Amino acid sequence: MKQKFKQLKAYLNRKNKLILLNPKTYEEKFALSINNRNSILVGIVFTLLFGFIFYLVISYTSLKRFIPGFPKNASELYEIDKNNQIKINKLDTKNKNRELWITNLQNILNEEDSILLKDINDTLIKDSTFDYKKVVFERIKEDSALRKKVVEYNSSNKNSIVRSILVSILKYEKPHEGKIIGRKTGALHQAKFEAPYKSKVRTAMEGTVISKSDNSLVLQHQNNIVSVYQNFTDVSPKVGDELSRGTKIGIVKDTMFQFQIWYKGVSVPVDAFEDL
C-alpha cells in the first residue's frame, strides 16, 4: 500500500515542460514547467469555468429555446401551468368521489343507509334472477339538501378567500367603468362590461404580463391570482412587462369588454368581485 502511495506521489510531482520555439531559428520563445498535480487542478478549474460560462449563455440568451421541452415563451409556460392545475383539480375530484363511494359503502354495510343490505339479501334468496347490478342506492331528500348546502358553503368560502386577496393584498379596482351585463360564457365565469367604443381599459391589479394577442392580455398576480382581459384593441404592453394597478392597456374595439379572474387554475364567479 505504501509503495502504491509513493508511486502516486511521484506521478503527481513529475514535471512536464511546455516550450514554444521559433520554427526557423529554434529560439525559445516561451517555457512553462508544471507537474501533473497542477495540470489536474488547472484542468478542473477550466472545466468549471467553461461550465459556468455555458450555463450563463444558455440561461440568459435565446439559445435556451432550442433545448427540447423548454417553453418557448411565457404564454406557453402559462398554458402548461394551467393544464397542470386542471389535471390536479380532476385528480382531487376523483379522490373525493372515491372517498364518498367508500363512505356510502360503509353506511350500506352498517345498515345506516336508506336501503338496507338485509333487504337486498332477502331479495336475492327469493329471486335468483334478480340483477343486483341494477340496484340504485338512493338517498333521502334531506340528505340531498344537506349535500347541496355543503357545496354552496364550500363555494361561498372559496369566494370569500378570493375577495379577501383581491381587497387586502392586490387592492383590486374594476378594469372598466361600464356596467356588467353578462356573467358567463358557457361554463366559464366571465364579466361582460357594457363599454362605449374606444373607451379605456385599465389593469385591475398590479401584475406581470404572461400572455398577449391582438385583442387579449393575461396578467399573473400574487397568491395564485390570474386576470384575463379580452375583446379590446391597441394592446400596448409586452410579455414580461410589470404593470401597476390602473395602467392603461388598450381601448374597447366595439361595445363589449370581457374580463375574468382565475384562482389556482379555477375560474372565479363574477359575484366574488362584482361589487368590489
C-alpha positions in Angstrom: 0.0 0.0 0.0 2.8 2.4 0.9 4.6 1.5 -2.3 1.5 2.5 -4.4 1.1 5.7 -2.4 4.8 6.6 -3.2 4.2 5.8 -6.9 1.1 8.0 -7.0 3.0 10.8 -5.2 5.9 10.5 -7.6 3.5 10.7 -10.5 1.8 13.8 -9.2 5.2 15.5 -8.6 6.5 14.6 -12.0 7.1 17.7 -14.0 6.4 18.4 -17.7 7.8 21.4 -19.6 5.9 23.2 -22.4 8.3 25.1 -24.8 7.4 27.4 -27.7 10.2 27.6 -30.3 10.7 29.8 -33.4 10.4 27.3 -36.3 13.2 29.0 -38.2 15.8 29.9 -35.6 14.7 27.4 -33.0 14.9 30.2 -30.5 13.0 29.5 -27.3 10.1 32.0 -27.0 8.2 30.6 -24.0 8.7 27.9 -21.5 6.5 26.6 -18.7 7.2 23.9 -16.2 4.2 22.3 -14.5 3.8 19.0 -12.6 1.0 16.5 -13.1 -0.8 17.6 -9.9 -1.0 21.2 -11.1 -2.1 20.0 -14.5 -5.1 18.2 -13.0 -6.1 21.3 -10.9 -5.8 23.5 -14.0 -8.0 21.1 -15.9 -10.7 21.1 -13.2 -10.6 24.9 -13.0 -11.0 25.3 -16.8 -13.8 22.7 -16.8 -15.7 24.5 -14.1 -15.1 27.9 -15.8 -16.4 26.5 -19.1 -19.4 25.0 -17.5 -20.3 28.3 -15.7 -19.9 30.3 -19.0 -22.1 27.6 -20.8 -24.7 28.0 -18.1 -24.8 31.8 -18.4 -25.1 31.6 -22.2 -27.9 29.1 -22.0 -29.8 30.9 -19.2 -29.6 34.4 -20.4 -29.8 34.2 -24.2 -32.3 32.9 -26.6 -30.3 29.6 -27.1 -32.4 28.1 -24.3 -35.3 27.9 -26.7 -33.5 25.2 -28.6 -33.5 22.9 -25.6 -36.1 20.1 -26.1 -39.1 20.6 -23.8 -38.2 24.1 -22.7 -41.2 26.6 -23.0 -40.8 28.9 -26.0 -42.3 31.9 -24.1 -44.2 32.9 -21.0 -47.5 32.2 -22.8 -46.6 28.5 -23.3 -45.4 28.3 -19.7 -48.8 29.7 -18.6 -50.6 27.1 -20.6 -48.5 24.3 -19.2 -49.3 25.6 -15.6 -52.9 26.0 -16.5 -53.2 22.4 -17.8 -51.4 21.1 -14.8 -53.8 22.9 -12.5 -56.8 21.4 -14.4 -55.3 17.9 -14.1 -54.7 18.4 -10.3 -58.3 19.5 -9.9 -59.6 16.4 -11.8 -57.5 14.1 -9.6 -58.7 15.9 -6.5 -62.3 15.5 -7.6 -61.7 11.8 -8.4 -60.3 11.2 -5.0 -63.2 13.0 -3.3 -65.6 10.8 -5.3 -63.8 7.7 -4.3 -63.9 8.7 -0.6 -67.6 9.4 -0.9 -68.2 6.0 -2.5 -66.3 4.3 0.3 -68.3 6.2 2.9 -71.6 5.2 1.2 -70.5 1.6 1.1 -69.7 1.6 4.8 -73.1 3.1 5.5 -74.7 0.3 3.5 -72.7 -2.4 5.2 -73.6 -0.9 8.6 -77.3 -0.8 7.6 -77.3 3.0 8.1 -78.4 3.9 4.5 -81.9 4.4 3.1 -81.7 0.8 1.6 -80.8 -2.0 4.0 -78.3 -4.7 3.0 -80.6 -7.3 4.6 -83.4 -6.4 2.1 -81.1 -7.0 -0.8 -80.0 -10.4 0.6 -83.7 -11.4 1.1 -84.5 -10.5 -2.5 -81.5 -12.4 -3.8 -82.7 -15.5 -1.9 -86.3 -15.3 -3.1 -85.4 -14.5 -6.7 -82.2 -15.9 -8.2 -82.8 -13.9 -11.4 -82.5 -10.6 -9.5 -79.9 -8.4 -11.1 -78.0 -6.7 -8.2 -76.0 -4.6 -10.7 -79.2 -2.5 -11.4 -79.7 -1.6 -7.8 -79.6 2.2 -7.3 -78.9 3.3 -3.7 -81.0 6.5 -3.5 -80.7 8.8 -0.5 -83.4 10.6 1.2 -84.4 14.2 0.3 -82.9 15.6 3.5 -79.5 14.1 2.6 -79.6 15.6 -0.9 -80.5 19.0 0.6 -77.6 18.7 3.0 -75.2 17.9 0.2 -76.4 20.9 -1.7 -75.8 23.2 1.3 -72.3 21.8 1.7 -71.4 22.5 -1.9 -72.8 26.0 -1.6 -70.9 26.6 1.6 -67.6 25.4 0.1 -68.2 27.7 -3.0 -69.0 30.6 -0.8 -66.0 30.0 1.5 -63.7 29.9 -1.6 -65.2 33.2 -2.9 -64.5 34.8 0.4 -60.9 33.9 0.2 -60.6 35.3 -3.3 -62.4 38.5 -2.2 -60.0 38.9 0.8 -57.0 38.5 -1.5 -58.3 41.0 -4.1 -59.2 43.7 -1.5 -56.5 43.3 1.2 -53.4 42.3 -0.9 -54.0 43.3 -4.5 -56.1 46.4 -4.0 -58.5 45.4 -6.8 -60.1 48.1 -9.0 -62.6 47.5 -11.8 -60.8 47.4 -15.2 -63.7 49.4 -16.8 -66.3 51.8 -15.5 -69.1 50.2 -17.6 -72.0 48.1 -16.2 -71.6 44.4 -16.1 -74.4 42.9 -18.3 -73.2 39.3 -18.5 -71.6 36.9 -16.1 -70.9 33.6 -18.0 -69.9 32.2 -21.4 -71.0 28.6 -21.3 -69.4 27.0 -18.2 -66.8 29.8 -17.9 -67.3 32.7 -15.5 -66.7 35.9 -17.4 -67.7 39.5 -16.6 -69.0 41.3 -19.7 -68.9 45.0 -19.4 -71.1 47.3 -21.4 -68.4 49.6 -22.8 -68.5 52.6 -25.2 -66.5 52.4 -28.3 -62.8 53.2 -27.8 -63.2 53.6 -24.0 -60.1 52.9 -21.9 -59.3 49.5 -20.4 -57.0 49.6 -17.3 -55.3 47.0 -15.2 -57.4 45.9 -12.2 -54.3 44.9 -10.1 -50.6 45.1 -10.1 -49.1 42.2 -12.1 -46.8 40.8 -14.8 -47.9 40.2 -18.4 -47.6 36.4 -19.2 -49.5 36.3 -22.5 -50.9 38.7 -25.1 -52.6 38.8 -28.5 -54.1 41.4 -30.7 -57.2 41.6 -28.6 -56.3 40.0 -25.2 -53.9 40.2 -22.3 -53.2 37.8 -19.4 -51.6 39.0 -16.1 -50.1 36.9 -13.3 -50.6 38.3 -9.8 -49.7 37.3 -6.2 -51.4 34.5 -4.4 -52.1 32.4 -7.5 -54.4 35.0 -9.0 -54.6 35.4 -12.8 -56.6 38.1 -14.6 -57.7 37.9 -18.3 -58.7 40.9 -20.4 -60.4 40.2 -23.7 -62.2 41.9 -26.7 -60.2 45.1 -26.8 -57.6 46.5 -29.1 -54.4 48.7 -29.2 -52.8 46.2 -26.7 -49.7 48.1 -25.7 -47.9 46.0 -23.0 -45.5 43.2 -23.9 -44.9 39.8 -22.3 -42.8 40.2 -19.3 -43.8 43.8 -18.5 -44.7 44.6 -14.9 -47.7 46.8 -14.7 -49.0 48.8 -11.8 -52.7 49.0 -10.9 -54.7 51.4 -13.1 -52.3 51.3 -16.1 -54.0 51.8 -19.5 -53.5 48.7 -21.6 -55.8 49.4 -24.6 -59.2 50.5 -25.8 -62.6 48.7 -26.3 -62.9 47.8 -30.0 -66.7 47.6 -30.1 -69.3 47.9 -27.3 -68.3 44.9 -25.1 -65.3 44.3 -22.9 -64.7 40.9 -21.2 -62.8 40.2 -18.0 -62.0 37.1 -16.0 -60.3 36.2 -12.7 -58.7 32.8 -12.1 -57.7 31.4 -8.7 -55.5 28.3 -8.5 -56.4 27.4 -12.1 -60.2 27.7 -11.5 -62.4 30.4 -13.0 -63.8 32.7 -10.2 -67.6 33.6 -10.3 -68.2 37.2 -11.2 -70.3 37.6 -7.9 -67.0 37.3 -6.0 -65.6 40.6 -7.4 -68.5 42.4 -9.0 -69.2 44.8 -6.1 -65.6 45.5 -5.1 
